[in-house]
């Protein structure tokens, strides 16, 4: 029996976290990237940190997407214009609640 070509092992996807922090002292936005050791535990801790300090926001994307769209993602996070981008998600945000609020707003108009 020969090897099966093109068969990929089910690997867990690798993620990148983009941190957006508003530096009050310098009055500017600082963007940093965590690209190693992104685990569920780390993401939960980042969500807790965001709750304590809302000036820090964390966004999650796939490592392979970040390698392609990295500069664009950083720019979107910096300007916060990430609507309709399915490749990047803000940690600690209840997306279902946001969708319900958006639908309620549209229904009222």
Order of alpha helices (4+ residues) and beta strands (2+ residues): beta-beta-alpha-beta-alpha-beta-alpha
